[in-house]
């Protein structure tokens, strides 16, 4: 390409960039003469540029009424135009950086040592400088809201809302949207975007196949929260079906559904991924802890105002205890940095303490830290529990938030045990991978030190630095032991945690015998589930203390799911409705007894996770044989199913997936109902859910 032709392309791009920027920053300047004057071009050239931009879908031109004929047209950026403006901004900044580097070399004879950029994030040599966001200006956002109302909409899941918020506010910089196929493949295979930029975690917009089939490449879609509020738009550039097993193996280390992210991939995520740039219209609305929610640029401005040049972030999804306080003190001292306590308040591991309780715990002990060197902010991140890759991801996110250091712990973001009962990741895998990429990331790691309490010295010390271990008493309480003490109302010593934290935890987690819980019977039709459930209900009501509700399959079908059929989809929906009602009963301190067939493992697991956010879940498999169920069949359903008159009947034409890890298995053949119900009572006693009689 000749130099003159290249210059012409550069000039045209430059004019388009200035036009889009002008219409974004000053949409009220609507006369062509005023726009031409602002851009410094002739009316003829402006007209040609406006036509070209409109044909490309970057701007929308509409007629407006008014006496002034010079202002008879209104111009507004479209979502595609906003995305193009962001792309051209990247090009402009890259070009200016190259010009600066050349001038620096000419004047000094040396390079400026600034890294040539591929993404705007690499301009962020200073952790206090503002970083780019994907939001348009306020005026453009108001116009885009009107335009987006006519677009096809996708209602985001809670995880997708977290991802979108961090895309729009710069937390996921350098990403400009959900990953297209080429970037996705690069991230899955080698932790890099297609252009080579380090990025370890796929950020994808998964949708159902029916929705994907209705979308064309190049189409704009509106992204809405669960209340229907439009948060942004996306131009769909990619539509692809991922290899989820490969994603699980490469990103999480194993295609094992004991891993919560792998389970999500196979059982909750849509079949198709959409990729493309995002245009931000407004932040998701949060009504909780609003003063603690800061965007990356808000935190950077705060650090800049206080003169903080070195900031160490503490990643946490658990309450803070005394060992954590000692750890963070030491980390800040070792790094000679200020401290940012930066807890995750998006989605974490199922079974974790809810974020409302955790934040109250943090606030209760924040005054234990020096106010002049410590602050706390909340991170709306949907964790994947991805161990080593997640640690690198957390580092890149904290860099975007203006931090210079991150504390990385043993088994950082580990999900626990795999299906074989072994840890998914080694204790130091996350630290090793972080250290390998630390220089490229531009953020330093502070190793997590396992802190233990030395009784004789009445202080916490790093376990691997105690030289006289044989002569001192080392005390520690594991997470499992802490949960047991909370469940049973036992003492939690002050050397382990702060009284304020224990008080908050006890409010949310009273002793198990005072908590709500769910007993979930599952088994074939005619196995005896309903009969045992009724007997159990009477026994629990006789004991008193908590309200008891029976959610029998037939009763729920009549009152909650009368419009549903018996397809797999409808049966799953029916079970999830039962699970939702049971979770509400459990959350409010009651006892829910459920007795559906619930033939599918994935659906039972979804119900378990729904309920275990609020209390205990006891699955009881009523393991009556198919032959015995047919023999008991008073309604003649099995006979009709064998004759083909009832389709998709569990045990005959549709499978029953036997529970592998039920809390209790009950055999009903040659055993009376009272004895079966008593077995359940004994199990509930052993779990601490009811007091021994």
C-alpha positions in Angstrom: 0.0 0.0 0.0 1.4 3.4 -0.9 2.1 6.0 1.8 -0.4 8.4 0.3 -3.2 5.8 0.4 -2.3 4.8 4.0 -2.4 8.4 5.0 -5.8 8.8 3.4 -7.2 5.8 5.4 -5.7 7.3 8.5 -7.3 10.7 7.9 -10.7 9.1 7.2 -10.5 7.0 10.4 -9.4 10.2 12.3 -12.4 12.1 11.0 -14.8 9.3 11.9 -13.3 9.1 15.4 -13.7 12.8 15.9 -17.2 12.7 14.6 -18.3 9.9 16.9 -16.6 11.5 19.8 -18.3 14.8 19.1 -21.8 13.2 18.8 -21.1 11.3 22.1 -19.8 14.3 24.1 -22.1 17.0 22.7 -25.2 15.4 21.1 -27.1 18.7 21.6 -24.9 20.3 18.9 -27.2 19.3 16.1 -26.7 21.7 13.2 -24.4 20.6 10.5 -22.7 23.9 10.5 -21.9 23.7 14.2 -20.6 20.1 13.9 -18.5 21.0 10.9 -17.0 23.9 12.8 -16.3 21.7 15.8 -14.5 19.2 13.6 -12.8 21.8 11.4 -14.0 20.4 8.1 -16.2 21.7 5.2 -19.9 21.1 5.1 -19.4 18.9 2.0 -16.9 16.6 3.7 -19.1 16.5 6.8 -22.1 15.4 4.8 -20.2 12.6 3.1 -18.9 11.4 6.5 -22.4 11.6 8.1 -23.8 9.5 5.2 -21.0 6.9 5.5 -21.4 6.7 9.3 -25.2 6.2 8.9 -24.8 3.5 6.3 -22.4 1.7 8.5 -24.9 1.8 11.4 -22.7 4.0 13.6 -25.2 6.9 13.9 -28.9 7.4 13.6 -30.2 10.5 11.7 -33.8 11.6 12.3 -35.8 14.6 11.4 -36.8 17.1 14.1 -39.4 19.8 14.1 -38.5 23.4 14.6 -38.4 26.9 13.0 -34.6 26.8 12.4 -34.1 24.9 9.1 -30.4 24.6 9.9 -31.2 22.3 12.8 -33.8 20.1 11.1 -31.8 16.9 11.7 -30.9 15.2 15.0 -27.9 12.9 15.2 -27.3 10.2 17.8 -24.7 7.4 18.3 -26.0 3.9 18.0 -24.7 1.1 20.2 -22.6 -0.1 17.3 -21.3 3.5 16.9 -20.3 3.6 20.6 -18.4 0.3 20.2 -16.6 1.7 17.1 -15.7 4.9 19.0 -14.0 2.7 21.7 -12.1 0.8 19.0 -10.9 4.0 17.3 -9.9 5.4 20.7 -7.6 2.4 21.1 -6.1 3.1 17.6 -5.7 6.8 18.4 -4.0 6.2 21.7 -1.7 3.6 20.1 -0.8 6.1 17.3 -0.1 8.9 19.7 2.1 6.7 21.9 4.1 5.7 18.9 4.5 9.4 17.9 5.7 10.2 21.5 8.2 7.3 21.4 9.6 8.5 18.1 9.9 12.1 19.4 11.5 10.9 22.6 14.1 8.9 20.6 14.8 11.9 18.4 15.4 14.3 21.3 17.2 12.0 23.7 18.6 9.2 21.6 16.9 6.6 23.8 13.6 4.9 23.8 10.8 6.1 26.1 10.6 2.5 27.5 6.8 2.6 27.2 5.5 -0.8 26.0 3.9 -0.6 22.5 0.2 -1.1 23.2 -2.3 -3.5 21.7 -4.9 -2.6 24.3 -5.7 0.5 26.2 -5.0 -1.3 29.5 -1.3 -1.3 28.7 -1.2 2.5 28.9 -1.8 2.0 32.6 1.8 2.3 33.6 0.6 4.1 36.7 -1.8 2.4 39.0 -3.5 5.7 39.8 -4.2 6.8 36.2 -7.8 6.4 35.0 -8.6 3.3 32.9 -11.1 3.1 30.1 -14.7 2.1 30.7 -17.3 0.9 28.2 -20.0 3.3 29.3 -21.2 6.0 26.9 -21.9 9.6 28.1 -25.1 10.3 30.1 -26.8 12.0 27.2 -25.9 9.2 24.8 -27.1 6.7 27.3 -30.5 8.3 27.5 -30.9 8.0 23.7 -29.5 4.5 23.6 -32.1 3.4 26.2 -34.8 4.5 23.8 -33.2 2.8 20.8 -32.4 -0.4 22.8 -36.0 -0.8 23.8 -36.8 -2.0 20.3 -34.0 -4.5 20.2 -34.2 -8.2 20.9 -33.4 -8.7 24.6 -31.5 -11.2 26.6 -32.3 -11.5 30.3 -29.0 -11.9 32.1 -28.4 -14.5 34.8 -26.9 -13.4 38.1 -23.4 -14.6 37.0 -23.8 -12.7 33.6 -24.8 -9.5 35.4 -21.6 -9.7 37.5 -19.5 -10.3 34.3 -21.2 -7.4 32.5 -20.7 -5.0 35.4 -17.0 -5.7 35.4 -16.8 -5.4 31.6 -18.5 -2.1 31.6 -16.6 -0.5 34.5 -13.1 -1.6 33.4 -12.6 -4.4 36.0 -12.1 -6.8 33.1 -10.0 -4.4 31.0 -8.7 -5.1 28.3 -11.9 -7.0 27.3 -14.3 -4.9 25.3 -17.2 -7.4 25.5 -18.0 -11.1 25.8 -15.4 -13.3 24.1 -15.7 -14.2 20.4 -14.8 -17.7 19.3 -11.1 -16.9 18.4 -10.5 -15.2 21.7 -12.4 -17.9 23.6 -10.3 -20.7 22.0 -7.1 -18.8 22.9 -8.1 -18.3 26.5 -9.2 -21.9 26.9 -6.1 -23.4 25.3 -3.3 -21.1 26.5 -4.7 -18.3 28.7 -4.3 -15.7 26.0 -6.6 -13.7 23.8 -6.1 -14.0 20.0 -3.7 -11.1 20.0 -1.5 -12.7 22.7 -2.7 -10.7 25.7 -2.7 -12.7 28.9 -6.3 -13.5 30.1 -7.0 -16.8 31.9 -10.7 -17.0 32.3 -13.4 -17.3 29.6 -15.9 -14.5 29.9 -18.8 -15.7 27.7 -22.4 -15.0 27.2 -24.1 -18.4 27.2 -27.6 -18.5 25.8 -30.2 -21.2 24.9 -30.1 -22.6 21.4 -33.6 -21.2 20.6 -32.5 -17.7 21.4 -29.2 -18.1 19.5 -31.1 -19.3 16.4 -33.1 -16.1 16.4 -30.0 -13.9 16.4 -28.1 -12.9 13.2 -24.4 -12.1 13.1 -24.0 -8.3 13.2 -27.3 -7.8 15.1 -27.5 -5.6 18.2 -29.2 -7.1 21.3 -30.2 -5.4 24.6 -28.8 -6.9 27.8 -31.3 -6.6 30.7 -31.1 -7.5 34.3 -33.7 -9.8 36.0 -36.1 -6.9 36.5 -36.0 -6.0 32.8 -33.8 -2.9 33.2 -31.5 -2.3 30.1 -27.9 -2.3 31.3 -26.2 -2.2 27.9 -26.2 -3.5 24.4 -24.0 -5.9 22.5 -23.2 -6.2 18.8 -23.1 -10.0 18.1 -20.0 -10.7 16.1 -19.7 -14.4 17.0 -22.1 -17.3 17.6 -20.5 -20.7 18.4 -21.1 -24.0 20.2 -18.3 -24.6 22.7 -16.7 -27.9 23.6 -17.7 -27.7 27.3 -15.7 -30.8 28.3 -12.6 -29.3 26.8 -13.3 -26.0 28.6 -13.7 -27.9 31.9 -10.4 -29.8 31.4 -8.3 -26.9 30.2 -9.7 -24.1 32.5 -10.6 -26.0 35.7 -8.2 -29.0 35.4 -10.9 -31.8 35.1 -14.3 -32.5 33.6 -15.6 -33.3 37.1 -19.0 -32.1 38.1 -18.0 -32.0 41.7 -16.4 -28.7 40.7 -19.1 -26.0 40.9 -18.0 -24.2 37.7 -17.9 -27.5 35.7 -21.4 -28.3 37.1 -22.6 -24.9 35.9 -21.1 -25.5 32.5 -22.9 -28.8 31.9 -26.2 -28.2 33.7 -27.0 -24.4 33.8 -25.1 -22.7 31.0 -26.8 -22.3 27.6 -25.7 -24.4 24.7 -24.4 -21.5 22.6 -22.0 -18.7 23.3 -22.5 -15.2 21.8 -19.5 -12.9 21.5 -19.1 -9.2 20.6 -18.4 -5.7 21.9 -20.5 -4.3 24.7 -21.8 -0.7 25.0 -22.5 0.3 28.6 -25.7 2.3 29.4 -25.9 2.0 33.1 -24.5 0.1 36.1 -26.5 -2.7 37.7 -28.5 -1.4 40.6 -27.3 -2.4 44.1 -29.4 -1.5 47.1 -27.0 -3.0 49.7 -23.8 -1.4 51.0 -23.8 1.2 48.3 -21.1 3.3 50.0 -18.8 0.4 49.8 -19.2 -0.3 46.1 -16.5 1.4 44.0 -15.6 1.1 40.4 -11.9 0.7 39.4 -11.7 4.4 38.5 -13.4 5.4 41.8 -10.9 3.4 43.8 -8.0 4.8 41.7 -9.2 8.3 42.4 -9.4 7.5 46.1 -5.9 6.2 46.2 -4.7 9.2 44.2 -6.4 11.6 46.6 -4.7 9.9 49.6 -1.4 9.7 47.9 -1.3 5.8 48.1 1.3 4.6 45.6 1.5 1.0 46.8 -1.7 -0.9 47.6 -1.9 -4.6 48.6 -5.3 -6.2 48.1 -6.7 -9.0 50.3 -9.0 -11.3 48.4 -11.6 -12.9 50.6 -14.9 -14.7 50.5 -15.0 -15.7 54.1 -15.4 -13.7 57.4 -12.3 -12.2 58.9 -10.8 -13.8 62.0 -7.8 -12.9 64.0 -5.4 -15.0 61.8 -6.6 -13.0 58.8 -5.9 -9.7 60.6 -2.4 -10.7 61.5 -1.8 -12.0 57.9 -3.0 -8.8 56.3 -0.9 -6.7 58.8 2.2 -8.6 57.9 1.5 -8.5 54.1 1.1 -4.8 54.1 4.2 -4.4 56.2 6.3 -6.7 54.0 5.1 -4.9 50.8 5.4 -1.5 52.4 1.9 -0.8 51.1 -1.5 0.3 52.2 -4.2 -2.3 52.5 -7.3 -2.8 50.5 -9.7 -5.4 52.0 -11.6 -6.4 48.8 -14.2 -9.1 49.5 -16.1 -10.8 46.7 -19.9 -10.0 46.9 -20.9 -11.7 43.6 -21.4 -15.4 43.4 -19.0 -17.6 45.4 -18.9 -21.3 46.3 -22.3 -22.9 47.1 -22.6 -23.2 50.9 -20.5 -20.1 51.7 -21.6 -17.6 54.2 -23.9 -15.1 52.4 -22.2 -11.8 51.5 -24.6 -9.7 53.7 -23.3 -11.5 56.8 -19.7 -11.4 55.6 -19.8 -7.6 55.0 -21.3 -7.0 58.4 -18.5 -9.0 59.9 -15.9 -7.0 58.0 -17.4 -3.7 59.1 -17.6 -4.9 62.7 -13.8 -5.3 62.8 -12.6 -2.6 60.4 -11.8 -0.4 63.3 -9.2 -2.9 64.3 -7.2 -1.6 61.4 -5.5 1.8 61.2 -7.9 4.0 59.2 -5.1 6.0 57.6 -3.6 3.0 55.8 -6.6 0.6 55.3 -9.8 0.8 53.4 -12.5 -1.7 52.2 -14.4 -1.9 49.0 -16.7 -4.6 47.6 -16.0 -6.6 44.3 -19.1 -7.7 42.3 -17.2 -10.8 40.9 -18.8 -14.1 40.1 -16.0 -16.5 41.2 -15.4 -19.7 39.2 -13.3 -21.3 42.0 -10.7 -21.9 39.3 -7.6 -22.3 41.5 -4.4 -21.3 39.6 -6.1 -19.6 36.7 -8.5 -17.8 39.1 -5.5 -16.5 41.0 -4.0 -14.9 37.8 -7.5 -13.6 37.0 -7.8 -12.0 40.4 -4.4 -10.4 39.9 -5.4 -8.8 36.6 -8.7 -7.6 38.1 -6.9 -6.0 41.2 -4.4 -4.3 38.9 -7.4 -2.7 37.1 -8.6 -1.6 40.5 -5.3 0.2 41.1 -3.6 -2.3 43.3 0.1 -3.0 43.1 0.1 -6.3 45.2 -2.3 -9.2 45.8 -2.2 -11.7 48.7 -2.4 -15.2 47.2 -3.3 -17.9 49.6 -2.7 -21.6 49.9 -5.2 -23.4 47.5 -6.3 -19.9 46.4 -9.9 -20.1 45.1 -10.0 -23.8 45.4 -13.4 -25.5 45.3 -12.6 -28.4 47.7 -12.6 -32.1 46.9 -13.2 -33.8 43.6 -15.3 -36.8 43.0 -12.5 -39.1 44.2 -12.3 -37.2 47.5 -9.0 -35.4 46.6 -8.2 -31.7 46.4 -8.8 -30.3 42.9 -5.5 -28.3 43.1 -2.2 -28.6 44.9 -1.8 -26.2 47.9 0.7 -24.0 46.0 -0.4 -24.4 42.4 -2.0 -21.0 42.4 1.1 -19.2 43.8 3.3 -21.0 41.2 1.2 -19.9 38.2 0.9 -16.4 39.5 4.6 -16.1 40.0 5.2 -17.4 36.5 3.2 -14.6 35.0 3.7 -11.9 37.6 6.1 -9.7 35.6 3.8 -9.7 32.6 0.8 -8.9 34.7 2.3 -5.9 36.4 1.2 -6.8 39.9 3.2 -8.5 42.6 2.2 -11.4 44.8 2.4 -11.5 48.5 2.5 -15.2 49.6 -0.1 -16.3 52.0 1.5 -17.5 55.2 -0.4 -20.1 57.2 -0.9 -18.4 60.6 -1.3 -20.3 63.8 -1.7 -19.3 67.4 1.2 -19.9 69.8 -0.4 -20.2 73.2 2.8 -19.5 75.3 3.5 -16.3 73.4 -0.2 -15.3 73.0 0.3 -14.3 69.4 -0.1 -15.5 65.8 3.0 -16.6 63.9 3.6 -18.1 60.5 3.6 -21.8 61.0 6.7 -22.4 58.9 8.7 -19.8 60.9 8.2 -21.4 64.3 11.6 -22.9 65.3 10.6 -24.2 68.7 7.5 -26.2 67.6 8.3 -29.1 70.0 8.3 -26.7 73.0 5.2 -24.7 72.4 1.5 -25.3 72.1 0.2 -24.5 68.6 -3.6 -23.8 68.4 -5.7 -23.7 65.2 -9.4 -24.1 64.3 -10.3 -25.3 60.9 -13.2 -24.1 58.9 -15.0 -27.4 59.4 -14.4 -27.1 63.2 -15.7 -23.5 63.2 -18.9 -24.5 61.4 -19.4 -27.4 63.9 -19.0 -25.1 66.9 -21.5 -22.6 65.4 -24.0 -25.4 64.5 -23.8 -26.8 68.0 -23.7 -23.5 69.9 -20.3 -24.2 71.3 -17.7 -21.7 72.5 -15.5 -20.0 69.9 -12.4 -18.7 71.8 -11.3 -15.1 71.5 -7.9 -16.0 70.4 -9.5 -17.4 67.2 -12.0 -14.7 66.3 -13.3 -11.4 67.3 -16.4 -11.3 69.5 -18.1 -9.0 67.0 -17.6 -11.5 64.2 -18.9 -14.4 66.3 -21.9 -12.4 67.2 -22.7 -11.7 63.6 -22.2 -15.3 62.6 -24.5 -16.6 65.4 -27.3 -14.3 64.2 -27.2 -15.9 60.8 -26.2 -19.4 61.9 -28.0 -20.3 65.1 -27.4 -23.8 66.5 -28.6 -26.4 64.0 -31.4 -27.5 66.3 -32.9 -24.1 65.8 -32.4 -23.7 62.1 -34.8 -24.5 59.3 -34.1 -27.6 57.2 -35.5 -29.7 54.3 -36.0 -33.4 54.2 -36.2 -34.4 50.5 -37.6 -37.9 49.7 -36.9 -39.3 46.3 -37.9 -42.7 44.8 -40.0 -44.5 42.2 -43.8 -44.0 42.0 -45.3 -46.2 44.6 -42.1 -46.6 46.7 -43.7 -45.2 49.8 -42.3 -41.7 49.8 -45.6 -39.9 50.6 -46.6 -42.4 53.3 -43.3 -42.0 55.1 -43.3 -38.3 54.6 -46.8 -38.0 56.2 -45.6 -40.1 59.2 -42.5 -38.0 59.6 -44.6 -34.8 59.5 -46.8 -36.0 62.3 -43.7 -37.0 64.4 -42.1 -33.6 63.9 -45.3 -31.7 64.7 -45.6 -33.8 67.9 -42.1 -32.6 68.9 -43.0 -28.9 68.2 -40.7 -25.9 68.1 -40.8 -25.3 64.3 -43.6 -25.2 61.7 -43.6 -28.2 59.4 -44.8 -28.2 55.8 -45.3 -31.2 53.6 -44.8 -30.6 49.8 -46.1 -33.9 48.4 -45.7 -34.5 44.6 -49.4 -34.9 43.9 -50.4 -31.9 46.0 -47.8 -29.6 44.4 -48.9 -30.8 41.0 -52.5 -29.7 41.8 -51.8 -26.3 43.4 -48.4 -25.1 42.0 -47.9 -26.9 38.7 -51.3 -27.7 37.3 -50.4 -26.4 33.9 -47.3 -28.6 33.5 -47.1 -31.9 31.6 -44.7 -34.8 32.2 -42.0 -34.0 29.7 -38.4 -33.9 31.2 -38.4 -30.1 31.0 -41.7 -29.9 32.8 -40.8 -32.4 35.5 -37.6 -30.5 36.1 -39.5 -27.3 36.4 -41.9 -28.9 38.9 -39.1 -30.1 41.1 -37.4 -26.7 41.0 -40.7 -25.1 42.1 -40.8 -27.5 45.0 -37.2 -26.6 45.8 -37.9 -22.9 45.7 -40.8 -23.2 48.1 -38.7 -25.5 50.4 -35.8 -23.0 50.4 -38.2 -20.2 51.5 -39.5 -22.4 54.3 -36.0 -23.3 55.3 -34.8 -19.7 55.2 -37.5 -18.7 57.6 -36.8 -21.3 60.2 -39.4 -23.9 59.2 -39.1 -27.6 58.3 -40.0 -28.6 54.7 -40.7 -32.2 53.8 -40.7 -32.9 50.0 -41.9 -36.1 48.4 -41.6 -36.0 44.6 -40.2 -38.7 42.4 -37.3 -36.4 41.3 -35.6 -38.9 39.0 -32.7 -36.8 37.8 -29.4 -36.2 39.6 -28.8 -32.8 38.2 -32.2 -31.5 39.3 -31.8 -32.9 42.8 -28.4 -31.2 43.0 -29.9 -27.9 41.9 -32.5 -28.1 44.6 -29.9 -29.0 47.2 -27.8 -25.9 46.3 -30.9 -23.8 46.4 -31.8 -24.9 49.9 -28.3 -25.2 51.4 -27.9 -21.4 51.1 -30.3 -21.2 54.1 -30.1 -24.4 56.0 -29.5 -28.2 56.0 -30.7 -30.5 53.2 -31.3 -34.2 54.0 -31.9 -36.4 50.9 -33.7 -39.7 51.7 -33.7 -42.3 49.0 -36.7 -44.6 49.4 -35.1 -47.6 47.7 -38.1 -49.7 46.9 -37.5 -52.1 44.0 -39.4 -51.6 40.7 -41.1 -55.0 41.1 -42.4 -54.1 44.5 -43.6 -50.6 43.3 -45.5 -52.4 40.4 -47.0 -54.8 42.9 -48.3 -52.0 45.1 -49.6 -49.9 42.2 -53.2 -49.1 43.2 -53.7 -46.5 40.3 -52.6 -48.9 37.6 -50.0 -46.5 36.3 -47.3 -49.0 35.7 -49.7 -51.2 33.7 -50.6 -48.3 31.5 -47.0 -47.4 31.1 -46.0 -50.9 30.0 -48.8 -50.8 27.5 -47.4 -47.6 26.1 -50.5 -45.5 27.1 -48.3 -43.3 29.4 -45.2 -41.9 27.8 -42.0 -41.0 29.7 -42.9 -42.9 32.8 -40.1 -43.1 35.4 -38.8 -46.6 35.8 -40.4 -47.9 32.6 -39.8 -45.7 29.6 -37.8 -43.0 31.4 -34.8 -43.6 33.7 -34.5 -43.1 37.4 -31.0 -42.0 38.4 -30.3 -43.6 41.8 -28.8 -41.1 44.3 -25.2 -41.9 45.0 -24.7 -39.8 48.1 -28.1 -39.6 49.9 -27.9 -38.8 53.6 -30.2 -41.8 54.2 -31.3 -44.9 52.2 -34.6 -46.4 53.5 -35.7 -49.9 52.5 -39.5 -50.3 52.8 -40.1 -53.9 51.8 -41.1 -55.9 54.9 -40.6 -52.8 57.1 -43.5 -50.8 58.6 -44.0 -47.1 58.0 -43.4 -46.1 61.6 -40.0 -47.7 61.6 -39.0 -46.0 58.3 -40.1 -42.6 59.7 -38.1 -43.3 62.9 -35.0 -44.0 60.8 -35.3 -40.5 59.4 -35.8 -39.0 62.9 -32.6 -40.7 64.1 -30.7 -39.4 61.1 -32.0 -35.8 61.8 -30.8 -36.2 65.4 -27.4 -37.4 64.2 -27.2 -34.3 62.0 -28.0 -32.1 64.9 -31.2 -30.8 63.3 -33.5 -31.9 66.1 -32.7 -32.4 69.8 -32.4 -36.0 71.0 -35.6 -37.1 72.6 
